[in-house]
Amino acid sequence: MEEVTNSHLTSSEMEKGYDVQQNGSTGAIHLPTDYEGGRELPPIDRGMDAWLFLAACFVMEALVWGFAFSYGVFQAYYSEMDDFKNSGNIAVVGTCAMGIMYLDLPLVFAAYRQWPKYQRIGCGAGVILMCLALGLSSLSTNTTHLILTQGIFYAIGGSIAYSPCILLMEDWFEKRKGLAFGVMWAGTGLGGVVLPIVMEQLLDRYGFRTALRAFAIALFILTAPLVYFVKPRVPIAKNRPSPPPPNLGFLFTSTFAFYEACNIVEALGFFLPSIYLPTYAGMLGASSNLQALTVILFNVASVVGCVLMGAIVDKVDVTTCILISTIGSSIGVFLLWGFSMSLAPLYIFAIIYGLFAGSYTSTWPGIMSDVVKKKPSAESSIVFACLAAGRGIGNLISGPLSEALVKGLPWEGQAGYGYGSGYGTLIVFTGVTGVVGGGSYIARYFKWL
């Protein structure tokens, strides 16, 4: 392949086996003249095509992940139903939905990497699987059914549907990669703002069966058109050779090991407030609308936090960004949630926690760059998949673990404020995991990274 310098050609384009020519006056990259008439490639980091791709990813993220992050509303509803309230596994539904969408990414990424031409087809197939899962979930009569459908099958469909958004992001954005990922992940927060309101109203008026069926239909109508825009910037060559297996040597570096360990520990506690805040607010006497407001505020703040952190991580050392997230979220947990015995401080906590803890994943582009810098043979997309899998491990463990932490309402009446509410162990666990999750800053200080 002819070497091209000072161009918009990315490493992903090199991997696709394109022979390209540089326009000396504009620096634009062109396809070979015998491929689609020599059409000029869309520019990277700018242009209508790039922003339409990012907008599609944002909406896809909002719907796929927003629903999963709205599970706290469903948990409060299921906890009052005769069919489900006596089960100790209601929280597992939510952690399965979120955890598996993280955990299976290495497998999904590997498949898309091997057969990239099926990314758009896979995106559409994932949308259909999500809709079918929600339809089947509406027929559930016990929590096992909910775990299989609203938890596992929805998660598999979701990861298949939105993985192309992540894999193709570096095709479209390079210098603004952190900001682009932050904007996409902000979609989760926006979805988590709108969907709890919608779901809470549907649950109260029509019950969970109608609510799930209605959302399944809406999900298909809203996401199916987005599949058109989730496409590579560089068309996949028809004669593209199969890529070699990814180099996983980075897994054994101290840099990745420290980041991943902190990532898993942070995930053990991160998801618990979004799941338990509505229930906690109900314990304080909040109505169903005011219970849902805790999740809404958390997700509103997450939108802002993700975008801001995404912009910062492009310019500031990633461990500093992680430290900012850690300090803000830990103070919020220990001082606000821990002393909340009325709704006002609980709402303030939801905002602070969403702003700081919700932005943690927006530091991942910085981690990816750090790992690739230390191990050049590593592929950033595979690093991302492994980080996501680590987060999924923490998420899945947090479900049954959280049930054990609140079983029997420990410390109730034996401690003050929120710590004596029966949720004290959950509060402390969330705060401690948040502190340990920021340990990469200490590792950087001692030159372990």
N, C-alpha and C positions, 0 to 999 in steps of 0.2 A: 504494500500500500504506500502511496506517495505521502510523504510527511507534509503536514499542513501546519503552519505556525501562525500565531496571532489571529486566530479565527474563532468562530462560534462553535467549532466542532467539539463535542463533549466526548468523554471517555465512553459513554454508552453508545455514541454513534460509531466510534472506532470498533466497538464490540460487534456492531451490526454489520460490519464488513463493507462499509461504503467507500467507494473511491470518489473523492470530492475535489472540487476546484474552488479556489478562492478568487473572488472578484477583487482585483487590486484596488479599485477606487472605493468600494463600499465595505469590503471585508465580509460580505455576505457569502454564505455557503450554498452551493448549487448541487443538485443531483446530477448524475451523469446525463449527457444529452440524450441517451437512448432510454432513459427512464422517466416516464411521465413528461416528456417534452422538455426536460431540463428545467422544470419549474423550481423557482427559488424557495428554499425552506423558510418557514415562518421564523421570525427573530426570537432569540432567547431572552428571557427576563423582561420582555415588553411585547407590545402588539396585541391586537384584538384576539388572535387565536390563543395566546398564552393566558389572557385574562378570562376568556370564555372557559378554557380548561380549568382554571383555578375556581371559577364560579361554580362549575359543575361539581368539582370535588368538594367545595364548601357545602353545597346543598346535599350531596350524597352523604357526607359526613354528618350533617345536621339530622337527617332522617334516620340513618342506620344507627349511629351511636347515640343520638338524642333520645331515641326510644329506650335504648338499654339504660341510659343514665336517668331515665324517668321512672325506673322500677320502684323507687321508694313510694310512689303513689300507689302502685299496685300492691306493694307489700302491706301498706296500711289497710287497703281494701280487703286483701285476702285474709288478713289476720282477724277480720270480723266475720268471715264466712264460715258456716258450719262445716262445709266440705274440706276446708283447708286449715282452720285456726288451731286445730289440735296437733298439727304436724310440726315437727321441729326443723323442717327443711325449707321453709318459705324463703328465707334469705338466700338459699342456694340457687334459686331460680335466677335471681339478679346477678349473682357472682358468676354463674355459668354463662349467662348471656354476654357479660363483659369479658370474663376471663378467657373463654374459648376463642373469642375474636382476636385476642392477643396471642394466645398460645399456639394456634395452628398456623400462624403467619409463616414460619419457616417452610412448612410444607407447601402452602399456597404460593409463596414467592418462588420456591424451587420449580414448581410446575409452570408458572408463568415465565420464568427465566428460560426454561427449556423450550417452551412452545409459546413465544411472545405473540404470535399472530392470533392466538385464541383469547387474548386479554379482553377484548370488547365482548366477545361471545360469553366469556366467563362472567363478565360484569352483569350482563343481562340475565344469565342463568342464576346468578346469586340473588338478584332481585326477585325472581320468581320463587326461589326456594324460601326466601324470607316471608313472602306473602303466604305461601302454602303453610309454613310453620305457624304463622299467627292464626290462620284459619283453623288448623288442627288444634291449636291451643284453646280456641274458643269452645271446643268440645270436652275439655278436661273436667274430670270429676274428682281428681286427687292431685297432690303435689308432685307425684312421680310423672304424671302426664304433663304438668306445667314445666318441670325440669327438662323433659325430653323435647318439648315443642318450643315454648317461649324461651327456654334456656339454650339447649344444645343445638337443635336444628336451625333456630333463628341465627345463632352465632355463626354457624358454618356458612349459611347463606350470606350473612353480613360480611364476613371476611373475604369470601370469594368476590363479592360485589365491589367492595371498596379498595381491595389490594391494588388494582391497576392505578388508582389515584395516587398511591404512594410510590409505586414503581416508576411511573411516568413523570413524577414531579421534577426529577433531576434532568429530564429531557427538556423541560420547559423553563426551569429556573436554575440558575447557577450562582450568581452573585447575590441574588435575593432569595436564596433557598430557605434560609431560616424564617424570613418573613412569610414566604409562601406557605411553608408548613404551619406556621402560627395561624395564618388566616384560615387554612383548611381545618385545623383542629379547633378553631373558634366556632366552627359549625356545630360541633358537639354541644358547646355551651348554648348557642342560639336554639338548637333543637331542644335542649333541656329546659329552655325558658318557655317555649311555646307548647311543647307536647305535654308537660305536666298539667297545664291549664286545660288543654283539650281532653286529655285522658281523665282528669278528675271530673270534668263535667259529664263526659260520656259514661263513666262508671257510676256516678250518682244517679243519672237519669235512666240509663238503659241496662246497666249491669256489665260485667266483664265480657260476656259472650258477644254482645253486640258491639262493644267498644273495640274488641280485637278484630272483629270482622270488618268494621268500618275503617280501622286504620290499615288493615291489609289492602283494602281496595285503594285507599288514598295513597299508600306507599307505592303501589304499582303505577298509578296515574302520574305521580310526581317524579318518580325516579326513572321510569322507562325512557323518557326523552333525553335524559342526561347521558345515557350510554353513548349517544352519537358524539358528544364532545370529549369523552374520555378516550383519547386516542394519542398515539405517539407523535411527536413533532417530526421525527424522521420515519417515513414509511418503512415497514419491515421488508427487506429484500426477499424476493421469492426463492432465491438460491442460497439463502443465509445458512452457513454451516452450523451444526449443533455446537453450542458453547461447551468448553471443558467444565468439569465439575467445579463449583466454587471452592476457593482456598479458605479453609476454616482455621488456618493457623492462628488467626487473631484471637480465637477463643482461649488460647493458652498464654496470652500476654497478660502481664500484671495490669496494664492500662484497662483492658476490657474487663478483666476479672473484678477490679474494684468498682468500676462503673456499674457492672451488672449486679454485683452483690448489693450495692446501695439501692439500685433500682428495684430489686425484688423486695427488700425490706420496706422501702417506701410504699410499695404497692400493697403490702399486707394491711396497712391502715388507711390508705388513701380513700378507698371506695366506701368505707363504713359510714362516714357522716352523710353522704348522699342517700344511703339506704335507710339509715336510722333516724335522721333528723325529723321526717314527718311523724314517725311514731313518738319520738321524744316530745315534739310539739304537742301531740295529742295528749300526752301525759300531763302537760302543763295546762290543759283545758282548751286547746285551740280547736276550732272547727275544721272541717275537711279542707275548706278553701285556704285557711291560714296554715294548715299543715303543708299543703302543696307549695305555699309561698316560700318555705325554707329551701326547697329544691330549686325553685325559680331563681331566687336570689343567688344561690350558689352557682347556677349555670350562667346567669347574667355576668357575674364577676369573672367567671372562667373565660368568657368571650374576650373581655378586656385584657385579662392576664395573659392569655395565649398570644394575642396579637402583639402586646408590648414585649413579652419575653422573646417572641420570634424575631422582633426587630433588634432587640438588645444582643441576642446570642450571635448575630452576624458580626458584632463589633467588640464584644467583651468576652474574656475568657469564660469558658463554659462552667468551670467550677465556681466562679463568682456568681454566675446566674443561678446555679443550684443552691448556693448559700443564701441568696436573697429569697428564693422560694422556701427554703427550709426555715429560716428565721421567722418569716411572716406567718407561715402555716402553724408552726409550733407555738408561737405566742398566742395565736388565735385559739388553738385547742386548749392549752392549759389555763389561760386567763379568761377567755370568753365563754367557751363551751363548759369548761369546768366550774364556772361560777354562775352559769345561767339558770335561774329559777323563775324567769319570766320570758315572755316572747321577744321583747326588744333586744336584750343582749344576744339572744339566740339568732335573731335575724342579722345582727351585726357580725356575729361569728360566721354565718353562712356566706356573707359577702367577703370577709377577710380570707376565709379558707378557700373560696373559689378563686379569688384574685391571685393568691400565692401558690397553694397546692395545685390548683387547676392548671397552672402554667408549667408544671414540672416536665411534661412530655415535650413542651416546646424547646427544651434544652437538648433534645435528642440530636438535632442536626449538628450541634456543637460536639456532642459525644462522638457522632459518626466521623466527623472531620478529625477529631483527636485520635481515634483508633486507626483510621486510614493513614494519618500522618506517621504514626508509630509503626504501622504494618502496611506498607504500600500495596501488598498483594491482596489486601482485604477489599471487598466490594461494599460500598456504603449501604446498598439495599439489603444485603445479607446481615450487616451489622444491625440495621434497623429491625429486621425480622427477629434477631436474637434478643434485642432489647425488649421488643414487644412480647416475645415468648416469656421472658423473665417477669414482665409485668403481669402476664396472664397467670403465671405460677402463683405469684403473690395474691392475685385476685381470687383464684379458685380456693386457695387455702383460707383466705379471709372469711369466706362464707360460713362453713361449719365452725371455724374458730370463733367468729363473732357470736354465733348461737351459743357456744359454750361459755363465752365471756359474760353474757347477760342472763344465762340460765339461773333461775332462782333469785334474780335481782341482787347480786352480791353488794355488800357495803351499804345496802339500803338502811337509812337511819343511823348508820355508824360513822358517817362522815358528813361534812357540811356541803351545802349548795348542790351543784350537779353531781359531785363525786358521791353523794349519799342518796342519789335518786334511783339507784339500781343499775345505772349506766356508767358508774364510775370506772369500773375496770375497762370498759370500752373506750372511754375518754382517755385514760392514761395510756392504753395500748396504742391508740391512734397518735397521740403526741410523741411517744417514745419512738415509734417506727418512723415518724417524720424526721425526728432529730438524727437518727442513725442513717436515714436515707440521704442526708446531706453530707455524709462522711467523705465524699470525694474531695471536698475542699481541704480537709485535713490531710488526705492522701497526697494531694498536690503540694501542700506545704512541706511534707516530709520527703518529697520527690519520689513517691512510690508509683506515680502515674507516668 
